[in-house]
Amino acid sequence: MAHRLITRALSVPGASVHWYDKPETPPVGIIMRTRFSETGGMVASLTPLPVIGVPVRATRLDGVDSLLSIVQMPRGVPVATVALNNSTSAALLAIRMLGISDTDLVSGMSQYQEDMREENMVKGEKLEQEGVVPV
């Protein structure tokens, strides 16, 4: 596959600069999951590629500091952001972005959504049978 998902970034500023600014780098969704959330902004400032920030609960502030450091990037340094500790949604967002030019990814995403829909219907029916959710 011509695409790569980077699921971990180096925490040392400058250590990964040599990779992100290479012209031969293929289209990539970069998922940042780090307690040093400013890394997402650093990477976004170095690459024209999409960056997805995943804030984590790593401090006494229960992740609010991580969330704010990702969403408060300066104008011109966009970093997409998902919910706290939600790397699954970040990966799915990256798949959707890459799906713009890859019909196999779109097909896989459609199947994933249908599977989730069916799974949720089964769970809902079970809750109704147990009387947890009124019919």
Phi, psi and omega in degrees: 000140182282349183258150175229142174254121178266116187258357179210135179248154176291142182273353182266112180305134179091336183293330182254005181303320183300332182275317188288339183257016179281129180294336182275000179297128180288165177305135186209140168265124184257119181257119181259121173228100184205151177284346173264078190293343177294347177301323178301317178293322178298315180293317180299329179285344184257345185229147173277000183276158179293143177235131179244122180266137176241101178291145182235153175275095184233359183227180178295343181274008174058031175094350181297321178297319179295315179301311182294324180291338178274314185282344182262036176290150180294157177307135179094355178235074184285135173226115175293148184226140175244181183294161179307134177055031186245066180292336177298313179295325177296318179295319179294323176296317178298319178298318178296319178298313181291336180294344177304328181239016182217102184294334177295321177294321178297316178298315178297321179294318178298318179295318178301315180296319179295317178299318178296318179300312179297317179300317180291326177295317178298315179297319179297317178297321179296317178297321178296317180296327180275359179077011180285324180243126179295145182280000000 
